[in-house]
Amino acid sequence: MKLFARLRSSKRRRGNILFRYGWKVALLILLAAGGFAVFLFYGTWAQTFDMKNVGEMPERNTVYDVDGKITAV
């Protein structure tokens, strides 16, 4: 009788381990997949920009002093 009781408890432990760690592994996989999806989205979006035009863009820097007057343009 003790033999059968041990077999039953070991089956419960296996299911408990799957429940205990299974949702954590699934959550980790979902987070990794979400991070990878964000990486792919921004990676493909960044390829749409033409970096050759960056050097030709006009720059505008305005420096104000404490009184709010423009000191440099």
N, C-alpha and C positions, 0 to 999 in steps of 0.2 A: 504494500500500500504506500509506503514512503517513496518507493521508486516512481510510482505514477504521480504522486504529489510533486515531486521534483521536476518531472517532465512538464507538468502543467505550468509550474511557476517559471520554467525557463522559456516557455512559449510566450508567456506574458511579458517577460523581460525583453524579449526580442521585439515585440510590438511596441513596448514602451520606449525602447531605444530608437526605433524608427520614428515614433511620434516626437520624441525628445529632440532628435537631431535632424529629422527630415525637413521640418518647416524652416529650420535655421539654414540648412543647405539650399532650400528652394528660395528663401529670401536673399541669400548671398548671390545666387545665380541671377535672380531678377535684378538686383542692384548692379551687378556686373554687366548684364545685358543692357540696362538703361544707360549706364555710363558709356558703353560702347556705341549705342545708338546716338547719344549726344555727340560723341567724338566724330562719328561718321557724318552727322548732319553739319557740324561746323567745318569739318574738313572739306566736304563738297561745296559748301557755301563760300569758303575762302578761295576756292579755285575760280570763282566767277569774277573776282576783282582783278583789274589790270594793274599790276604793280609798276609798269613802265610810266604811267602817268603820275606817280607819286612825286617824282622829282620835278615835274613841271607845274605842280599845283602852287598857287600863290600862298605865301605864308603871311600871316598877320599876327604880330605880337604887340600887345599894348601893355606898357608898364605904368602903373599909377603910383603916386607917392601917398603919404599919409593923409594929405589934404584932399585927395581925389583928383589931382591934376595929372595930366598925361606927361610923363617924363621921357618916354621913348616909344617909337612906333616901329 
